Amino acid sequence: METENNKSGRNPSRPSSPSGRRRGVSPWAWIPSLYIAEGLPNVVVMTVAVVMYMQMGMSDTDIALYTSWLGLPWVIKPFWSPFVDLYKTKRWWVLLMQVLLGSSLAGVAFTLSTPLWFQGTMCCFFLMAFSSATHDIAADGFYMLALDDHQQTWFVGIRNLFYRLAVIFGNGVLIPVAGILQVYFKDQTAFTWSLVFYGLAALFLALWLYHAYVMPRQESLPQPPPKEGAKDAGSEAPSLGGGWGKLLFSFFRKFPARETFFAMLFLLFYRFPEALLTKMSLTFLQRPNSEGGLGLSPQEFGLANGTVGLIGLMLGGIMGGWLASRDGLKKWLWPMVCAITLPDVVYIYMSYAMPDNLALISSCLFVEQFGYGLGFTALTLYMLYFSQGKFKTSHYAICTGISYLGLMLPGMVSGWIKDSMGYQQFFLLVMGLCVITFFVAAFIRIDPEFGKKKEE
């Protein structure tokens, strides 16, 4: 059985040297594909499923409620993150979850054409969400084990880039492909989506085979020398007996109580306006004008939101990672807070102006998504900052779970709020609630040196 503990008898203060054909594997060989594999099931569950259910005839209230429930595995994933720390290696978990993800995608494809299509697809989406959440734990843990602090900060833009490429693929390729198939197979919406999901299952099989070959094995990763009086890095996994209490105690005692309290508020509410906006912005772009939407076709949606908008998202993420690695997160926190909130005003404009020019709509989405990508970097880096130290994989999972809870709960009621007041008033409400993001960011404390490149 593979484990992270040093059982080879080597001196734990010296890094193991990579062996065989994987000697000296560059992070560039596995970080891009790993974060594509992390982002793709997330966008399928959170975005593609919204569009699919909308085309299958569901209301915004039902879509927001049920698809928001699919975020639950990301919220509760800290409860099983110690198992990922304790059993096998991060690499083993990554590969196993990719097999389950491919299976759940095939399950969605199969059940769409059955009489119980909604129940069947929801079950498969829940399996997909569970597998994806576990994959996130293992992938992020592997990322932190394989890279030092500066590399983590520098590559955060790269990993976000390829994560967003997966989002572009979901929005900008899968949804338009479904629209094109619906032109050829008229009145066969379920069949066209089945073809899309069978293709995704084949893609995940290819990703699994690639990672089984290219990802460095755990024993080949360099281990930092242990601090005096501390256990080696491989012994950080909590035991089952009493391990959870120790893990949670260490998480909440990592910083003073006041600082921890405001950190939890930051993780919960930093994306509160976006939590309301995310699903309703998708339906706004595609609902017909008679229902208050812009009436974009799947192909137009794929270009405007799934390609142009997400290119802006990627560029914002890259810029955020570069700025933070150059000057540290603390210096750029407030520009990032402004970036993730203020561009939401474009939805107010579009809901009142109702533009039909695709270039104008795409430009608005580019601005909003660029700001979100830049601002999201602050959340990613703050979770890395708060997770430093012992049990960092499990602590990072707890941080992401709290952050997803902040997305899930507002998202569940976003459809009901929108249906109650309409798109125009809904977007005005979202803009007003951006003050919450400013409030929670005002009280967190960050080491000014965190993220900066350390001089030799």
C-alpha positions in Angstrom: 0.0 0.0 0.0 1.3 3.4 -1.0 1.6 5.9 1.9 3.0 9.3 2.4 5.1 8.2 5.4 8.8 7.7 5.0 9.1 3.9 5.3 12.1 3.5 3.1 14.7 3.9 5.8 16.2 6.9 4.2 17.3 10.0 6.1 14.1 12.0 6.3 16.0 15.3 6.3 17.1 14.6 2.7 14.7 14.7 -0.2 14.1 11.5 -2.1 15.4 11.6 -5.6 13.0 10.9 -8.4 13.5 7.5 -10.0 13.0 6.0 -13.4 11.4 7.8 -16.3 9.7 10.3 -13.9 13.0 11.7 -12.7 12.8 15.5 -12.7 9.2 15.7 -13.9 8.4 19.4 -14.4 5.2 20.8 -12.7 4.2 22.0 -16.2 3.7 18.3 -17.1 0.9 17.7 -14.7 -0.4 20.9 -13.2 -2.3 22.0 -16.4 -4.0 18.7 -17.0 -4.7 18.1 -13.3 -6.6 21.3 -13.0 -8.5 20.7 -16.2 -9.6 17.5 -14.6 -10.5 19.4 -11.4 -12.4 22.1 -13.2 -14.3 20.1 -15.8 -16.7 18.2 -13.4 -17.2 21.3 -11.4 -18.4 23.3 -14.4 -20.5 20.3 -15.6 -22.3 20.1 -12.2 -22.6 23.9 -11.6 -23.1 25.3 -15.1 -23.7 22.7 -17.8 -26.4 21.1 -15.6 -28.2 24.4 -15.2 -28.4 24.8 -19.0 -29.4 21.2 -19.6 -32.2 21.4 -17.0 -33.4 24.7 -18.4 -33.6 23.1 -21.9 -35.5 20.2 -20.4 -38.2 22.6 -19.2 -37.5 23.4 -15.5 -38.1 26.8 -13.9 -35.4 29.0 -12.5 -36.6 28.4 -8.9 -36.3 24.6 -9.3 -33.0 24.9 -11.2 -31.4 27.1 -8.6 -32.6 24.9 -5.7 -31.6 21.5 -7.0 -28.4 22.4 -8.7 -27.3 24.3 -5.6 -27.8 21.1 -3.6 -25.2 19.5 -5.8 -22.6 21.8 -4.1 -23.1 20.0 -0.8 -20.2 17.5 -1.3 -17.8 20.5 -1.6 -19.2 21.9 1.6 -18.8 18.7 3.7 -15.7 17.4 2.1 -13.6 18.3 5.2 -15.4 15.4 7.0 -13.6 12.8 4.8 -10.5 14.8 4.0 -8.6 13.0 6.8 -9.1 9.7 5.0 -7.4 11.2 1.9 -4.5 12.2 4.3 -4.4 8.9 6.1 -4.9 6.2 3.4 -2.8 5.8 0.3 -1.3 8.8 -1.4 -2.7 11.9 -3.0 -1.7 10.5 -6.4 -3.7 7.3 -5.8 -6.8 9.3 -4.8 -6.5 11.5 -7.9 -6.5 8.5 -10.2 -9.3 6.7 -8.4 -11.6 9.8 -8.5 -10.9 10.3 -12.2 -12.2 6.8 -12.8 -15.4 7.5 -10.8 -15.9 10.8 -12.6 -15.8 9.1 -15.9 -18.3 6.6 -14.7 -20.7 9.2 -13.4 -20.6 11.1 -16.7 -21.5 7.9 -18.5 -24.3 7.4 -16.0 -25.8 10.8 -16.8 -25.7 10.0 -20.5 -27.4 6.7 -19.9 -30.2 7.9 -17.6 -31.2 11.0 -19.6 -33.3 8.9 -22.0 -35.1 7.0 -19.2 -38.5 7.8 -17.7 -36.9 8.7 -14.4 -34.4 11.0 -16.1 -34.4 13.7 -13.4 -33.9 11.3 -10.5 -31.3 9.4 -12.4 -29.3 12.4 -13.5 -29.4 13.9 -10.1 -28.0 10.7 -8.5 -25.2 10.7 -11.1 -24.5 14.4 -10.6 -24.3 13.8 -6.8 -21.7 11.0 -7.4 -19.9 13.3 -9.8 -19.9 16.1 -7.2 -18.7 13.7 -4.4 -15.9 12.4 -6.7 -15.0 15.9 -7.8 -14.8 17.2 -4.2 -12.5 14.3 -3.2 -10.4 14.9 -6.3 -10.1 18.5 -5.2 -8.7 17.5 -1.8 -6.2 15.1 -3.3 -5.2 17.4 -6.2 -4.7 20.5 -4.0 -2.8 18.4 -1.4 -0.5 17.0 -4.1 0.0 20.6 -5.4 1.0 21.8 -1.9 3.3 18.8 -1.3 5.1 19.1 -4.6 5.7 22.9 -4.6 7.3 25.3 -2.2 5.6 28.5 -1.0 6.8 30.7 -3.8 6.1 28.1 -6.5 2.6 27.7 -5.1 2.0 31.4 -5.4 3.5 31.6 -8.9 1.6 28.6 -10.2 -1.7 29.7 -8.6 -2.3 31.8 -11.8 -1.3 28.9 -14.0 -3.6 26.4 -12.2 -6.4 28.9 -12.2 -5.8 29.4 -15.9 -6.2 25.7 -16.8 -9.1 25.4 -14.4 -10.8 28.2 -16.3 -9.9 26.5 -19.6 -12.0 23.6 -18.4 -14.7 26.1 -17.6 -14.4 27.5 -21.2 -14.6 24.0 -22.5 -17.8 23.4 -20.5 -19.5 26.7 -21.5 -17.8 27.5 -24.8 -17.7 24.0 -26.3 -20.1 21.6 -24.6 -23.1 23.9 -24.6 -22.7 25.0 -28.3 -22.1 21.4 -29.3 -25.4 20.5 -27.6 -27.0 23.3 -29.5 -25.6 22.2 -32.9 -26.7 18.6 -32.2 -30.2 19.9 -31.4 -30.3 21.4 -34.9 -29.7 18.0 -36.4 -31.7 16.0 -34.0 -34.8 18.2 -33.6 -37.1 17.6 -30.6 -34.5 15.2 -29.1 -33.0 17.3 -26.3 -32.3 14.4 -24.0 -30.6 12.4 -26.8 -28.3 15.3 -27.8 -27.2 15.8 -24.2 -26.6 12.0 -23.9 -24.1 12.3 -26.7 -22.3 15.2 -25.0 -22.0 13.3 -21.8 -20.7 10.1 -23.4 -18.0 12.2 -25.0 -17.1 13.7 -21.6 -16.8 10.2 -20.2 -14.3 9.2 -22.9 -12.3 12.4 -22.2 -12.0 11.5 -18.5 -10.8 8.0 -19.5 -8.0 9.7 -21.5 -7.1 12.1 -18.6 -6.9 9.1 -16.2 -4.5 7.2 -18.5 -2.3 10.3 -19.0 -2.0 11.1 -15.3 -1.3 7.4 -14.4 1.8 7.8 -16.6 3.0 11.3 -16.0 2.2 12.3 -12.4 5.3 11.8 -10.2 4.9 9.2 -7.5 4.7 10.4 -3.9 8.1 9.0 -2.9 9.7 11.0 -5.7 8.6 14.3 -4.3 11.2 16.4 -2.5 10.5 16.6 1.2 11.5 19.6 3.3 13.8 18.9 6.2 11.8 18.6 9.4 11.9 21.3 12.0 13.7 20.5 15.2 11.5 18.5 17.5 8.9 18.0 14.8 7.7 14.9 13.1 8.6 14.3 9.5 6.3 15.7 6.8 4.8 12.4 6.0 3.4 11.9 9.5 1.0 14.9 9.4 -2.1 12.9 8.6 -4.4 12.7 11.5 -5.4 9.3 13.0 -9.0 8.3 13.1 -9.1 7.8 16.8 -9.2 11.4 18.2 -7.7 12.7 15.0 -10.7 14.8 14.0 -10.7 16.7 17.3 -7.0 17.4 17.0 -7.4 18.5 13.4 -10.3 20.8 14.1 -8.6 22.2 17.3 -5.5 22.9 15.4 -7.5 24.6 12.6 -9.4 27.0 14.9 -6.3 27.6 17.1 -4.0 28.3 14.2 -4.5 32.1 14.7 -5.9 34.1 17.6 -9.7 33.7 18.1 -10.6 37.2 16.7 -8.5 36.6 13.6 -10.0 33.2 13.1 -13.5 34.5 13.4 -13.0 37.1 10.8 -11.2 34.6 8.6 -14.4 32.4 8.7 -16.6 35.4 7.8 -14.3 36.2 4.9 -14.4 32.6 3.6 -18.2 32.5 3.9 -19.2 35.9 2.5 -16.4 37.1 0.2 -18.3 35.7 -2.8 -21.8 36.3 -1.5 -22.9 38.6 -4.4 -21.5 36.1 -6.9 -23.3 33.3 -5.2 -26.6 35.0 -6.0 -25.5 36.0 -9.5 -23.9 32.9 -10.9 -26.9 30.7 -11.8 -29.2 33.5 -12.6 -26.7 35.2 -15.0 -26.7 32.0 -17.0 -30.5 31.9 -17.3 -30.6 35.6 -18.0 -28.4 35.3 -21.0 -30.5 32.5 -22.5 -34.1 33.1 -21.4 -36.2 34.7 -24.2 -36.9 38.5 -24.2 -40.5 37.8 -23.2 -39.2 36.4 -19.9 -36.7 39.2 -19.3 -33.6 37.5 -20.7 -31.4 38.3 -23.6 -32.4 35.2 -25.6 -29.0 34.1 -26.7 -28.8 30.8 -28.6 -26.5 28.0 -27.3 -23.9 29.0 -29.9 -24.1 32.7 -29.0 -24.0 31.8 -25.3 -20.9 29.7 -25.9 -19.1 32.5 -27.7 -20.1 35.4 -25.4 -20.0 33.8 -21.9 -18.2 30.5 -22.5 -15.3 31.9 -24.6 -14.9 35.7 -24.5 -16.1 36.0 -20.9 -13.9 33.2 -19.7 -10.9 34.5 -21.5 -11.3 37.6 -19.4 -11.6 35.3 -16.3 -8.4 33.6 -17.2 -6.5 36.8 -17.8 -7.7 38.2 -14.5 -6.5 35.0 -12.7 -3.1 35.1 -14.3 -2.7 38.8 -13.5 -3.8 38.2 -9.9 -1.3 35.4 -9.4 1.5 37.5 -11.0 0.8 40.6 -8.9 0.6 38.6 -5.7 3.8 36.7 -6.4 5.6 40.0 -7.1 4.3 42.2 -4.3 2.5 39.8 -1.9 -1.3 39.3 -1.4 -1.7 42.0 1.2 -0.7 44.8 -1.1 -3.3 43.8 -3.8 -6.1 42.7 -1.5 -8.3 45.9 -2.0 -7.9 46.1 -5.7 -8.9 42.5 -5.9 -12.0 43.2 -3.7 -13.0 46.0 -6.0 -12.4 43.8 -9.1 -14.7 41.0 -7.8 -17.6 43.3 -7.0 -17.8 46.5 -9.1 -18.0 44.9 -12.6 -21.3 43.3 -11.6 -22.9 46.5 -12.7 -22.8 45.3 -16.3 -25.8 43.0 -15.6 -27.8 46.0 -14.4 -27.0 47.7 -17.7 -27.8 44.7 -19.8 -31.1 44.0 -18.0 -32.3 47.6 -18.7 -30.8 48.2 -22.1 -31.5 44.6 -23.4 -28.7 44.8 -26.1 -28.9 42.5 -29.0 -25.4 43.2 -30.3 -23.3 40.1 -29.5 -20.1 42.0 -29.5 -21.4 44.4 -26.8 -22.8 41.6 -24.7 -19.4 39.8 -25.0 -17.5 42.9 -24.0 -19.7 43.3 -20.8 -19.1 39.7 -19.9 -15.4 40.1 -20.5 -15.2 43.0 -18.0 -17.2 41.2 -15.4 -15.3 37.9 -15.7 -11.9 39.6 -15.8 -12.8 41.3 -12.5 -14.0 38.0 -11.0 -10.8 36.2 -12.1 -8.6 38.9 -10.5 -10.7 39.0 -7.3 -10.9 35.2 -6.9 -7.1 35.1 -6.7 -7.4 36.8 -3.3 -9.6 34.0 -2.0 -7.4 31.2 -3.3 -4.3 32.7 -1.9 -5.9 33.5 1.5 -7.0 29.8 1.8 -3.4 28.8 1.1 -2.2 31.3 3.7 -4.6 30.2 6.4 -3.8 26.5 5.7 0.0 26.8 6.3 1.5 24.4 8.8 0.6 21.0 10.0 -2.4 19.2 8.4 -2.3 21.7 5.6 -4.2 19.4 3.1 -7.1 18.9 5.5 -7.1 22.5 6.6 -7.2 23.7 3.0 -10.2 21.3 2.5 -11.9 22.9 5.5 -11.4 26.4 4.0 -12.8 25.4 0.6 -15.7 23.7 2.3 -16.6 26.8 4.2 -16.2 28.9 1.0 -18.5 26.5 -0.9 -21.1 26.8 1.8 -21.1 30.5 1.2 -21.9 29.8 -2.5 -24.4 27.0 -1.9 -26.9 28.7 0.5 -27.4 31.9 -1.4 -27.5 30.0 -4.7 -30.4 27.9 -3.5 -32.7 30.9 -3.1 -31.4 32.9 -6.0 -33.9 31.5 -8.4 -36.8 32.2 -6.0 -35.6 35.8 -5.4 -35.3 36.4 -9.2 -38.7 34.9 -10.0 -40.2 37.1 -7.3 -38.7 40.5 -8.4 -37.5 40.0 -12.0 -34.0 40.3 -13.5 -33.7 44.1 -13.2 -34.4 44.4 -9.5 -32.5 41.2 -8.8 -29.3 42.6 -10.3 -29.8 45.8 -8.4 -30.0 43.8 -5.2 -26.9 41.9 -6.1 -25.0 45.1 -6.6 -26.1 46.5 -3.3 -25.0 43.4 -1.5 -21.4 43.9 -2.7 -20.9 45.9 0.5 -20.7 42.6 2.3 -17.6 41.6 0.4 -15.9 44.9 1.4 -17.0 44.5 5.0 -15.5 41.0 5.5 -12.3 41.9 3.7 -11.7 44.8 6.0 -11.0 42.7 9.1 -8.7 39.9 7.8 -5.0 40.0 8.6 -2.3 38.8 6.1 1.4 38.6 6.5 2.8 41.3 4.1 5.5 38.9 3.0 3.1 36.1 2.1 3.5 35.2 -1.6 6.5 37.2 -2.3 9.5 35.6 -3.9 12.2 35.0 -1.3 15.6 36.3 -2.2 18.4 33.7 -2.1 
